[in-house]
Amino acid sequence: MAKRKLRIVRDHPLLGICEYCNVQFSSGLMPIEAAKDDIQERFNVHKCKLTDSSQNALRIVREATENK
Ligand SMILES: [Zn+2]
């Protein structure tokens, strides 16, 4: 099985995506550590659904970081 990785794309509210299948995880919990634990936990249990490519994920990351 391919490696998958949770990438944090935004800190507030916390938004992370699975780099493998492009599923997004967000959490508004405070403090930020709780939100990170929250999405990490959901990332760990989610099942990757294969999409046509990872280009969408890359685009989302770019947009999220450019909007700072
Ligand atoms: Zn995934």
N, CA, C, O and the ligand as a Tripos MOL2 file, in Angstrom:
@<TRIPOS>MOLECULE
protein
  273   271    69     0     0
PROTEIN
NO_CHARGES

@<TRIPOS>ATOM
      1 N           0.8410   -1.1980    0.0000 N.3       1 MET1
      2 CA          0.0000    0.0000    0.0000 C.3       1 MET1
      3 C           0.8780    1.2500    0.0000 C.2       1 MET1
      4 O           1.8850    1.3100    0.7050 O.2       1 MET1
      5 N           0.4990    2.2170   -0.7710 N.am      2 ALA2
      6 CA          1.3040    3.4230   -0.8780 C.3       2 ALA2
      7 C           1.2970    4.1870    0.4350 C.2       2 ALA2
      8 O           0.3370    4.1470    1.2050 O.2       2 ALA2
      9 N           2.3790    4.8710    0.6560 N.am      3 LYS3
     10 CA          2.4370    5.7130    1.8470 C.3       3 LYS3
     11 C           1.5150    6.8970    1.6650 C.2       3 LYS3
     12 O           1.3580    7.4380    0.5700 O.2       3 LYS3
     13 N           0.9220    7.2740    2.7510 N.am      4 ARG4
     14 CA          0.0770    8.4570    2.7050 C.3       4 ARG4
     15 C           0.5100    9.4000    3.8020 C.2       4 ARG4
     16 O           1.0880    8.9970    4.8110 O.2       4 ARG4
     17 N           0.2190   10.6470    3.5830 N.am      5 LYS5
     18 CA          0.7360   11.6550    4.4970 C.3       5 LYS5
     19 C          -0.2870   12.7530    4.6800 C.2       5 LYS5
     20 O          -0.9230   13.2110    3.7310 O.2       5 LYS5
     21 N          -0.4270   13.1600    5.9270 N.am      6 LEU6
     22 CA         -1.3100   14.2790    6.2210 C.3       6 LEU6
     23 C          -0.5280   15.5710    6.1090 C.2       6 LEU6
     24 O           0.4950   15.7560    6.7680 O.2       6 LEU6
     25 N          -1.0220   16.4600    5.2690 N.am      7 ARG7
     26 CA         -0.3330   17.7400    5.1210 C.3       7 ARG7
     27 C          -1.2150   18.8530    5.6870 C.2       7 ARG7
     28 O          -2.3760   18.9980    5.3050 O.2       7 ARG7
     29 N          -0.6530   19.6200    6.5850 N.am      8 ILE8
     30 CA         -1.3790   20.7610    7.1350 C.3       8 ILE8
     31 C          -1.2630   21.9110    6.1470 C.2       8 ILE8
     32 O          -0.1620   22.3400    5.8030 O.2       8 ILE8
     33 N          -2.4160   22.4060    5.6940 N.am      9 VAL9
     34 CA         -2.3540   23.4730    4.6990 C.3       9 VAL9
     35 C          -2.7720   24.8200    5.2780 C.2       9 VAL9
     36 O          -2.5150   25.8640    4.6790 O.2       9 VAL9
     37 N          -3.4210   24.7940    6.4510 N.am     10 ARG10
     38 CA         -3.8490   26.0650    7.0390 C.3      10 ARG10
     39 C          -3.9440   25.8760    8.5370 C.2      10 ARG10
     40 O          -4.3170   24.8030    9.0120 O.2      10 ARG10
     41 N          -3.6090   26.9100    9.2790 N.am     11 ASP11
     42 CA         -3.5710   26.7800   10.7270 C.3      11 ASP11
     43 C          -4.8600   27.1990   11.4070 C.2      11 ASP11
     44 O          -5.2060   26.6660   12.4610 O.2      11 ASP11
     45 N          -5.5700   28.1430   10.8220 N.am     12 HIS12
     46 CA         -6.7750   28.6120   11.5140 C.3      12 HIS12
     47 C          -7.8760   28.9710   10.5300 C.2      12 HIS12
     48 O          -7.6960   29.9090    9.7530 O.2      12 HIS12
     49 N          -9.0200   28.2650   10.5250 N.am     13 PRO13
     50 CA         -9.1580   27.0220   11.2750 C.3      13 PRO13
     51 C          -8.2740   25.9440   10.6680 C.2      13 PRO13
     52 O          -7.9460   25.9920    9.4820 O.2      13 PRO13
     53 N          -7.8980   24.9890   11.4750 N.am     14 LEU14
     54 CA         -6.9400   24.0010   11.0030 C.3      14 LEU14
     55 C          -7.5010   23.2050    9.8260 C.2      14 LEU14
     56 O          -8.6220   22.6990    9.8750 O.2      14 LEU14
     57 N          -6.7060   23.1070    8.7820 N.am     15 LEU15
     58 CA         -7.1050   22.3440    7.6030 C.3      15 LEU15
     59 C          -5.9340   21.4940    7.1480 C.2      15 LEU15
     60 O          -4.8310   21.9860    6.9110 O.2      15 LEU15
     61 N          -6.2090   20.2040    7.0340 N.am     16 GLY16
     62 CA         -5.1890   19.2940    6.5250 C.3      16 GLY16
     63 C          -5.7760   18.4620    5.4060 C.2      16 GLY16
     64 O          -6.9890   18.2570    5.3430 O.2      16 GLY16
     65 N          -4.9170   17.9830    4.5260 N.am     17 ILE17
     66 CA         -5.3780   17.0960    3.4640 C.3      17 ILE17
     67 C          -4.4950   15.8670    3.4130 C.2      17 ILE17
     68 O          -3.3120   15.9060    3.7490 O.2      17 ILE17
     69 N          -5.1040   14.7800    2.9840 N.am     18 CYS18
     70 CA         -4.3370   13.5820    2.6980 C.3      18 CYS18
     71 C          -3.6780   13.7830    1.3400 C.2      18 CYS18
     72 O          -4.3560   13.9960    0.3350 O.2      18 CYS18
     73 N          -2.3520   13.7150    1.3200 N.am     19 GLU19
     74 CA         -1.6500   13.9380    0.0610 C.3      19 GLU19
     75 C          -1.9160   12.8260   -0.9420 C.2      19 GLU19
     76 O          -1.6940   12.9880   -2.1420 O.2      19 GLU19
     77 N          -2.3890   11.7090   -0.4390 N.am     20 TYR20
     78 CA         -2.5880   10.5670   -1.3170 C.3      20 TYR20
     79 C          -3.9380   10.6080   -2.0260 C.2      20 TYR20
     80 O          -4.0130   10.3830   -3.2340 O.2      20 TYR20
     81 N          -5.0090   10.8960   -1.2750 N.am     21 CYS21
     82 CA         -6.3410   10.8330   -1.8900 C.3      21 CYS21
     83 C          -7.0750   12.1670   -1.8520 C.2      21 CYS21
     84 O          -8.2090   12.2580   -2.3210 O.2      21 CYS21
     85 N          -6.4480   13.1980   -1.3050 N.am     22 ASN22
     86 CA         -6.9970   14.5390   -1.3960 C.3      22 ASN22
     87 C          -8.1990   14.7860   -0.5020 C.2      22 ASN22
     88 O          -8.8990   15.7840   -0.6740 O.2      22 ASN22
     89 N          -8.4510   13.9020    0.4430 N.am     23 VAL23
     90 CA         -9.5290   14.1510    1.3930 C.3      23 VAL23
     91 C          -9.0970   15.2540    2.3480 C.2      23 VAL23
     92 O          -7.9480   15.2990    2.7860 O.2      23 VAL23
     93 N         -10.0320   16.1380    2.6620 N.am     24 GLN24
     94 CA         -9.6960   17.2360    3.5510 C.3      24 GLN24
     95 C         -10.2030   16.9720    4.9650 C.2      24 GLN24
     96 O         -11.2640   16.3810    5.1680 O.2      24 GLN24
     97 N          -9.4220   17.4240    5.9230 N.am     25 PHE25
     98 CA         -9.8010   17.3220    7.3310 C.3      25 PHE25
     99 C          -9.6670   18.7040    7.9460 C.2      25 PHE25
    100 O          -8.6280   19.3530    7.8250 O.2      25 PHE25
    101 N         -10.7290   19.1470    8.6080 N.am     26 SER26
    102 CA        -10.6460   20.4460    9.2550 C.3      26 SER26
    103 C         -11.1620   20.3260   10.6790 C.2      26 SER26
    104 O         -11.9920   19.4690   10.9850 O.2      26 SER26
    105 N         -10.6640   21.1890   11.5330 N.am     27 SER27
    106 CA        -11.0780   21.1750   12.9240 C.3      27 SER27
    107 C         -10.9530   22.5620   13.5060 C.2      27 SER27
    108 O          -9.9610   23.2550   13.2770 O.2      27 SER27
    109 N         -11.9550   22.9660   14.2540 N.am     28 GLY28
    110 CA        -11.9090   24.2780   14.8940 C.3      28 GLY28
    111 C         -11.6180   24.1870   16.3740 C.2      28 GLY28
    112 O         -11.8100   25.1490   17.1180 O.2      28 GLY28
    113 N         -11.1490   23.0100   16.8000 N.am     29 LEU29
    114 CA        -10.8720   22.8320   18.2220 C.3      29 LEU29
    115 C          -9.7420   23.7420   18.6900 C.2      29 LEU29
    116 O          -8.8420   24.0930   17.9280 O.2      29 LEU29
    117 N          -9.8140   24.1060   19.9460 N.am     30 MET30
    118 CA         -8.7360   24.8520   20.5720 C.3      30 MET30
    119 C          -8.2810   24.0930   21.8080 C.2      30 MET30
    120 O          -9.1100   23.4550   22.4580 O.2      30 MET30
    121 N          -7.0090   24.1330   22.1600 N.am     31 PRO31
    122 CA         -5.9520   24.8380   21.4270 C.3      31 PRO31
    123 C          -5.5950   24.1220   20.1410 C.2      31 PRO31
    124 O          -6.1690   23.0800   19.8240 O.2      31 PRO31
    125 N          -4.6590   24.6710   19.4060 N.am     32 ILE32
    126 CA         -4.3110   24.1350   18.1010 C.3      32 ILE32
    127 C          -3.8340   22.6950   18.1920 C.2      32 ILE32
    128 O          -4.0280   21.9100   17.2640 O.2      32 ILE32
    129 N          -3.2080   22.3490   19.3130 N.am     33 GLU33
    130 CA         -2.7360   20.9740   19.4810 C.3      33 GLU33
    131 C          -3.9100   19.9970   19.4800 C.2      33 GLU33
    132 O          -3.8060   18.8900   18.9510 O.2      33 GLU33
    133 N          -5.0220   20.4130   20.0730 N.am     34 ALA34
    134 CA         -6.2060   19.5560   20.1010 C.3      34 ALA34
    135 C          -6.7650   19.3740   18.6950 C.2      34 ALA34
    136 O          -7.2050   18.2860   18.3250 O.2      34 ALA34
    137 N          -6.7410   20.4460   17.9240 N.am     35 ALA35
    138 CA         -7.2330   20.3670   16.5530 C.3      35 ALA35
    139 C          -6.3390   19.4550   15.7150 C.2      35 ALA35
    140 O          -6.8190   18.6800   14.8880 O.2      35 ALA35
    141 N          -5.0390   19.5620   15.9420 N.am     36 LYS36
    142 CA         -4.1190   18.7050   15.1900 C.3      36 LYS36
    143 C          -4.3250   17.2370   15.5480 C.2      36 LYS36
    144 O          -4.3200   16.3650   14.6790 O.2      36 LYS36
    145 N          -4.5090   16.9800   16.8500 N.am     37 ASP37
    146 CA         -4.7840   15.6070   17.2590 C.3      37 ASP37
    147 C          -6.0830   15.1150   16.6330 C.2      37 ASP37
    148 O          -6.1920   13.9580   16.2250 O.2      37 ASP37
    149 N          -7.0640   16.0100   16.5640 N.am     38 ASP38
    150 CA         -8.3750   15.6610   16.0280 C.3      38 ASP38
    151 C          -8.2770   15.2350   14.5660 C.2      38 ASP38
    152 O          -8.7770   14.1740   14.1910 O.2      38 ASP38
    153 N          -7.6370   16.0560   13.7470 N.am     39 ILE39
    154 CA         -7.5760   15.6960   12.3280 C.3      39 ILE39
    155 C          -6.5970   14.5620   12.0860 C.2      39 ILE39
    156 O          -6.7740   13.7680   11.1620 O.2      39 ILE39
    157 N          -5.5460   14.4850   12.9310 N.am     40 GLN40
    158 CA         -4.6060   13.3690   12.7690 C.3      40 GLN40
    159 C          -5.3260   12.0500   13.0300 C.2      40 GLN40
    160 O          -5.1020   11.0570   12.3390 O.2      40 GLN40
    161 N          -6.1950   12.0590   14.0420 N.am     41 GLU41
    162 CA         -6.9280   10.8500   14.3740 C.3      41 GLU41
    163 C          -7.8550   10.4460   13.2280 C.2      41 GLU41
    164 O          -7.9400    9.2730   12.8620 O.2      41 GLU41
    165 N          -8.5440   11.4350   12.6740 N.am     42 ARG42
    166 CA         -9.4550   11.1240   11.5590 C.3      42 ARG42
    167 C          -8.6720   10.7150   10.3080 C.2      42 ARG42
    168 O          -9.1110    9.8630    9.5360 O.2      42 ARG42
    169 N          -7.5060   11.3390   10.1250 N.am     43 PHE43
    170 CA         -6.6510   10.9360    9.0140 C.3      43 PHE43
    171 C          -6.2290    9.4780    9.1650 C.2      43 PHE43
    172 O          -6.2360    8.7130    8.2020 O.2      43 PHE43
    173 N          -5.8610    9.1070   10.3960 N.am     44 ASN44
    174 CA         -5.3720    7.7470   10.6330 C.3      44 ASN44
    175 C          -6.4190    6.6910   10.3060 C.2      44 ASN44
    176 O          -6.0720    5.6080    9.8340 O.2      44 ASN44
    177 N          -7.6790    6.9820   10.5440 N.am     45 VAL45
    178 CA         -8.7130    5.9690   10.3500 C.3      45 VAL45
    179 C          -9.3930    6.0590    8.9840 C.2      45 VAL45
    180 O         -10.1330    5.1520    8.6030 O.2      45 VAL45
    181 N          -9.1490    7.1450    8.2440 N.am     46 HIS46
    182 CA         -9.8570    7.2610    6.9650 C.3      46 HIS46
    183 C          -9.2810    6.2670    5.9540 C.2      46 HIS46
    184 O          -8.1220    5.8610    6.0320 O.2      46 HIS46
    185 N         -10.1260    5.9020    5.0220 N.am     47 LYS47
    186 CA         -9.6910    5.0380    3.9400 C.3      47 LYS47
    187 C          -9.4820    5.8930    2.6950 C.2      47 LYS47
    188 O         -10.3720    6.6240    2.2600 O.2      47 LYS47
    189 N          -8.2910    5.7800    2.1410 N.am     48 CYS48
    190 CA         -7.9990    6.5620    0.9470 C.3      48 CYS48
    191 C          -8.8900    6.1220   -0.1980 C.2      48 CYS48
    192 O          -9.0330    4.9320   -0.4800 O.2      48 CYS48
    193 N          -9.4740    7.0950   -0.8400 N.am     49 LYS49
    194 CA        -10.1980    6.7980   -2.0650 C.3      49 LYS49
    195 C          -9.3770    7.3540   -3.2130 C.2      49 LYS49
    196 O          -9.0100    8.5290   -3.2400 O.2      49 LYS49
    197 N          -9.1070    6.4860   -4.1420 N.am     50 LEU50
    198 CA         -8.2400    6.8810   -5.2410 C.3      50 LEU50
    199 C          -8.9390    7.8700   -6.1540 C.2      50 LEU50
    200 O         -10.0560    7.6460   -6.6200 O.2      50 LEU50
    201 N          -8.2420    8.9720   -6.3910 N.am     51 THR51
    202 CA         -8.7460    9.9330   -7.3580 C.3      51 THR51
    203 C          -7.8600    9.8700   -8.5930 C.2      51 THR51
    204 O          -6.8510    9.1650   -8.6000 O.2      51 THR51
    205 N          -8.2250   10.5910   -9.6190 N.am     52 ASP52
    206 CA         -7.4850   10.4800  -10.8710 C.3      52 ASP52
    207 C          -6.0420   10.9410  -10.7370 C.2      52 ASP52
    208 O          -5.1590   10.4040  -11.4050 O.2      52 ASP52
    209 N          -5.7910   11.9170   -9.8930 N.am     53 SER53
    210 CA         -4.4160   12.3910   -9.7410 C.3      53 SER53
    211 C          -4.2770   13.1650   -8.4520 C.2      53 SER53
    212 O          -5.2600   13.4240   -7.7580 O.2      53 SER53
    213 N          -3.0620   13.5280   -8.1410 N.am     54 SER54
    214 CA         -2.8320   14.3260   -6.9390 C.3      54 SER54
    215 C          -2.7450   15.8070   -7.2660 C.2      54 SER54
    216 O          -2.4230   16.6180   -6.3980 O.2      54 SER54
    217 N          -3.0250   16.1570   -8.4860 N.am     55 GLN55
    218 CA         -2.8940   17.5610   -8.8790 C.3      55 GLN55
    219 C          -3.8380   18.4600   -8.1050 C.2      55 GLN55
    220 O          -3.4790   19.5880   -7.7690 O.2      55 GLN55
    221 N          -5.0350   17.9830   -7.8160 N.am     56 ASN56
    222 CA         -5.9760   18.8010   -7.0700 C.3      56 ASN56
    223 C          -5.4340   19.1310   -5.6900 C.2      56 ASN56
    224 O          -5.5780   20.2540   -5.2070 O.2      56 ASN56
    225 N          -4.8140   18.1530   -5.0660 N.am     57 ALA57
    226 CA         -4.2580   18.3840   -3.7390 C.3      57 ALA57
    227 C          -3.1860   19.4560   -3.7940 C.2      57 ALA57
    228 O          -3.1310   20.3420   -2.9420 O.2      57 ALA57
    229 N          -2.3400   19.3660   -4.7980 N.am     58 LEU58
    230 CA         -1.2840   20.3550   -4.9230 C.3      58 LEU58
    231 C          -1.8660   21.7500   -5.1380 C.2      58 LEU58
    232 O          -1.3600   22.7370   -4.6030 O.2      58 LEU58
    233 N          -2.9260   21.8140   -5.9190 N.am     59 ARG59
    234 CA         -3.5390   23.1100   -6.1910 C.3      59 ARG59
    235 C          -4.1220   23.6960   -4.9090 C.2      59 ARG59
    236 O          -3.9710   24.8880   -4.6390 O.2      59 ARG59
    237 N          -4.7890   22.8510   -4.1210 N.am     60 ILE60
    238 CA         -5.3890   23.3250   -2.8820 C.3      60 ILE60
    239 C          -4.3110   23.8490   -1.9400 C.2      60 ILE60
    240 O          -4.4780   24.8840   -1.2950 O.2      60 ILE60
    241 N          -3.2090   23.1200   -1.8740 N.am     61 VAL61
    242 CA         -2.1170   23.5650   -1.0100 C.3      61 VAL61
    243 C          -1.6100   24.9150   -1.4510 C.2      61 VAL61
    244 O          -1.3700   25.7960   -0.6250 O.2      61 VAL61
    245 N          -1.4440   25.0830   -2.7440 N.am     62 ARG62
    246 CA         -0.9440   26.3550   -3.2530 C.3      62 ARG62
    247 C          -1.9040   27.4890   -2.9230 C.2      62 ARG62
    248 O          -1.4880   28.5450   -2.4460 O.2      62 ARG62
    249 N          -3.1820   27.2700   -3.1770 N.am     63 GLU63
    250 CA         -4.1620   28.3130   -2.9080 C.3      63 GLU63
    251 C          -4.1830   28.6670   -1.4290 C.2      63 GLU63
    252 O          -4.2540   29.8400   -1.0640 O.2      63 GLU63
    253 N          -4.1220   27.6540   -0.5850 N.am     64 ALA64
    254 CA         -4.2080   27.9010    0.8520 C.3      64 ALA64
    255 C          -3.0110   28.6870    1.3530 C.2      64 ALA64
    256 O          -3.1390   29.5290    2.2410 O.2      64 ALA64
    257 N          -1.8540   28.4120    0.7840 N.am     65 THR65
    258 CA         -0.6580   29.0960    1.2760 C.3      65 THR65
    259 C          -0.5410   30.4900    0.6680 C.2      65 THR65
    260 O           0.0590   31.3790    1.2730 O.2      65 THR65
    261 N          -1.1080   30.6900   -0.5200 N.am     66 GLU66
    262 CA         -1.0270   32.0100   -1.1250 C.3      66 GLU66
    263 C          -1.9830   32.9920   -0.4840 C.2      66 GLU66
    264 O          -1.8010   34.2050   -0.5950 O.2      66 GLU66
    265 N          -2.9990   32.4780    0.1850 N.am     67 ASN67
    266 CA         -4.0110   33.3610    0.7670 C.3      67 ASN67
    267 C          -3.6660   33.8210    2.1800 C.2      67 ASN67
    268 O          -4.5150   34.3730    2.8810 O.2      67 ASN67
    269 N          -2.4640   33.6030    2.5830 N.am     68 LYS68
    270 CA         -2.0840   34.0120    3.9380 C.3      68 LYS68
    271 C          -2.1360   35.5250    4.0720 C.2      68 LYS68
    272 O          -1.8490   36.0600    5.1430 O.2      68 LYS68
    273 ZN         -6.2640    9.3970    1.9870 Zn       69 ZN69
@<TRIPOS>BOND
     1     1     2 1
     2     2     3 1
     3     3     4 2
     4     3     5 am
     5     5     6 1
     6     6     7 1
     7     7     8 2
     8     7     9 am
     9     9    10 1
    10    10    11 1
    11    11    12 2
    12    11    13 am
    13    13    14 1
    14    14    15 1
    15    15    16 2
    16    15    17 am
    17    17    18 1
    18    18    19 1
    19    19    20 2
    20    19    21 am
    21    21    22 1
    22    22    23 1
    23    23    24 2
    24    23    25 am
    25    25    26 1
    26    26    27 1
    27    27    28 2
    28    27    29 am
    29    29    30 1
    30    30    31 1
    31    31    32 2
    32    31    33 am
    33    33    34 1
    34    34    35 1
    35    35    36 2
    36    35    37 am
    37    37    38 1
    38    38    39 1
    39    39    40 2
    40    39    41 am
    41    41    42 1
    42    42    43 1
    43    43    44 2
    44    43    45 am
    45    45    46 1
    46    46    47 1
    47    47    48 2
    48    47    49 am
    49    49    50 1
    50    50    51 1
    51    51    52 2
    52    51    53 am
    53    53    54 1
    54    54    55 1
    55    55    56 2
    56    55    57 am
    57    57    58 1
    58    58    59 1
    59    59    60 2
    60    59    61 am
    61    61    62 1
    62    62    63 1
    63    63    64 2
    64    63    65 am
    65    65    66 1
    66    66    67 1
    67    67    68 2
    68    67    69 am
    69    69    70 1
    70    70    71 1
    71    71    72 2
    72    71    73 am
    73    73    74 1
    74    74    75 1
    75    75    76 2
    76    75    77 am
    77    77    78 1
    78    78    79 1
    79    79    80 2
    80    79    81 am
    81    81    82 1
    82    82    83 1
    83    83    84 2
    84    83    85 am
    85    85    86 1
    86    86    87 1
    87    87    88 2
    88    87    89 am
    89    89    90 1
    90    90    91 1
    91    91    92 2
    92    91    93 am
    93    93    94 1
    94    94    95 1
    95    95    96 2
    96    95    97 am
    97    97    98 1
    98    98    99 1
    99    99   100 2
   100    99   101 am
   101   101   102 1
   102   102   103 1
   103   103   104 2
   104   103   105 am
   105   105   106 1
   106   106   107 1
   107   107   108 2
   108   107   109 am
   109   109   110 1
   110   110   111 1
   111   111   112 2
   112   111   113 am
   113   113   114 1
   114   114   115 1
   115   115   116 2
   116   115   117 am
   117   117   118 1
   118   118   119 1
   119   119   120 2
   120   119   121 am
   121   121   122 1
   122   122   123 1
   123   123   124 2
   124   123   125 am
   125   125   126 1
   126   126   127 1
   127   127   128 2
   128   127   129 am
   129   129   130 1
   130   130   131 1
   131   131   132 2
   132   131   133 am
   133   133   134 1
   134   134   135 1
   135   135   136 2
   136   135   137 am
   137   137   138 1
   138   138   139 1
   139   139   140 2
   140   139   141 am
   141   141   142 1
   142   142   143 1
   143   143   144 2
   144   143   145 am
   145   145   146 1
   146   146   147 1
   147   147   148 2
   148   147   149 am
   149   149   150 1
   150   150   151 1
   151   151   152 2
   152   151   153 am
   153   153   154 1
   154   154   155 1
   155   155   156 2
   156   155   157 am
   157   157   158 1
   158   158   159 1
   159   159   160 2
   160   159   161 am
   161   161   162 1
   162   162   163 1
   163   163   164 2
   164   163   165 am
   165   165   166 1
   166   166   167 1
   167   167   168 2
   168   167   169 am
   169   169   170 1
   170   170   171 1
   171   171   172 2
   172   171   173 am
   173   173   174 1
   174   174   175 1
   175   175   176 2
   176   175   177 am
   177   177   178 1
   178   178   179 1
   179   179   180 2
   180   179   181 am
   181   181   182 1
   182   182   183 1
   183   183   184 2
   184   183   185 am
   185   185   186 1
   186   186   187 1
   187   187   188 2
   188   187   189 am
   189   189   190 1
   190   190   191 1
   191   191   192 2
   192   191   193 am
   193   193   194 1
   194   194   195 1
   195   195   196 2
   196   195   197 am
   197   197   198 1
   198   198   199 1
   199   199   200 2
   200   199   201 am
   201   201   202 1
   202   202   203 1
   203   203   204 2
   204   203   205 am
   205   205   206 1
   206   206   207 1
   207   207   208 2
   208   207   209 am
   209   209   210 1
   210   210   211 1
   211   211   212 2
   212   211   213 am
   213   213   214 1
   214   214   215 1
   215   215   216 2
   216   215   217 am
   217   217   218 1
   218   218   219 1
   219   219   220 2
   220   219   221 am
   221   221   222 1
   222   222   223 1
   223   223   224 2
   224   223   225 am
   225   225   226 1
   226   226   227 1
   227   227   228 2
   228   227   229 am
   229   229   230 1
   230   230   231 1
   231   231   232 2
   232   231   233 am
   233   233   234 1
   234   234   235 1
   235   235   236 2
   236   235   237 am
   237   237   238 1
   238   238   239 1
   239   239   240 2
   240   239   241 am
   241   241   242 1
   242   242   243 1
   243   243   244 2
   244   243   245 am
   245   245   246 1
   246   246   247 1
   247   247   248 2
   248   247   249 am
   249   249   250 1
   250   250   251 1
   251   251   252 2
   252   251   253 am
   253   253   254 1
   254   254   255 1
   255   255   256 2
   256   255   257 am
   257   257   258 1
   258   258   259 1
   259   259   260 2
   260   259   261 am
   261   261   262 1
   262   262   263 1
   263   263   264 2
   264   263   265 am
   265   265   266 1
   266   266   267 1
   267   267   268 2
   268   267   269 am
   269   269   270 1
   270   270   271 1
   271   271   272 2
@<TRIPOS>SUBSTRUCTURE
     1 MET1         2 RESIDUE 1 A MET
     2 ALA2         6 RESIDUE 1 A ALA
     3 LYS3        10 RESIDUE 1 A LYS
     4 ARG4        14 RESIDUE 1 A ARG
     5 LYS5        18 RESIDUE 1 A LYS
     6 LEU6        22 RESIDUE 1 A LEU
     7 ARG7        26 RESIDUE 1 A ARG
     8 ILE8        30 RESIDUE 1 A ILE
     9 VAL9        34 RESIDUE 1 A VAL
    10 ARG10       38 RESIDUE 1 A ARG
    11 ASP11       42 RESIDUE 1 A ASP
    12 HIS12       46 RESIDUE 1 A HIS
    13 PRO13       50 RESIDUE 1 A PRO
    14 LEU14       54 RESIDUE 1 A LEU
    15 LEU15       58 RESIDUE 1 A LEU
    16 GLY16       62 RESIDUE 1 A GLY
    17 ILE17       66 RESIDUE 1 A ILE
    18 CYS18       70 RESIDUE 1 A CYS
    19 GLU19       74 RESIDUE 1 A GLU
    20 TYR20       78 RESIDUE 1 A TYR
    21 CYS21       82 RESIDUE 1 A CYS
    22 ASN22       86 RESIDUE 1 A ASN
    23 VAL23       90 RESIDUE 1 A VAL
    24 GLN24       94 RESIDUE 1 A GLN
    25 PHE25       98 RESIDUE 1 A PHE
    26 SER26      102 RESIDUE 1 A SER
    27 SER27      106 RESIDUE 1 A SER
    28 GLY28      110 RESIDUE 1 A GLY
    29 LEU29      114 RESIDUE 1 A LEU
    30 MET30      118 RESIDUE 1 A MET
    31 PRO31      122 RESIDUE 1 A PRO
    32 ILE32      126 RESIDUE 1 A ILE
    33 GLU33      130 RESIDUE 1 A GLU
    34 ALA34      134 RESIDUE 1 A ALA
    35 ALA35      138 RESIDUE 1 A ALA
    36 LYS36      142 RESIDUE 1 A LYS
    37 ASP37      146 RESIDUE 1 A ASP
    38 ASP38      150 RESIDUE 1 A ASP
    39 ILE39      154 RESIDUE 1 A ILE
    40 GLN40      158 RESIDUE 1 A GLN
    41 GLU41      162 RESIDUE 1 A GLU
    42 ARG42      166 RESIDUE 1 A ARG
    43 PHE43      170 RESIDUE 1 A PHE
    44 ASN44      174 RESIDUE 1 A ASN
    45 VAL45      178 RESIDUE 1 A VAL
    46 HIS46      182 RESIDUE 1 A HIS
    47 LYS47      186 RESIDUE 1 A LYS
    48 CYS48      190 RESIDUE 1 A CYS
    49 LYS49      194 RESIDUE 1 A LYS
    50 LEU50      198 RESIDUE 1 A LEU
    51 THR51      202 RESIDUE 1 A THR
    52 ASP52      206 RESIDUE 1 A ASP
    53 SER53      210 RESIDUE 1 A SER
    54 SER54      214 RESIDUE 1 A SER
    55 GLN55      218 RESIDUE 1 A GLN
    56 ASN56      222 RESIDUE 1 A ASN
    57 ALA57      226 RESIDUE 1 A ALA
    58 LEU58      230 RESIDUE 1 A LEU
    59 ARG59      234 RESIDUE 1 A ARG
    60 ILE60      238 RESIDUE 1 A ILE
    61 VAL61      242 RESIDUE 1 A VAL
    62 ARG62      246 RESIDUE 1 A ARG
    63 GLU63      250 RESIDUE 1 A GLU
    64 ALA64      254 RESIDUE 1 A ALA
    65 THR65      258 RESIDUE 1 A THR
    66 GLU66      262 RESIDUE 1 A GLU
    67 ASN67      266 RESIDUE 1 A ASN
    68 LYS68      270 RESIDUE 1 A LYS
    69 ZN69       273 GROUP 0 **** ****
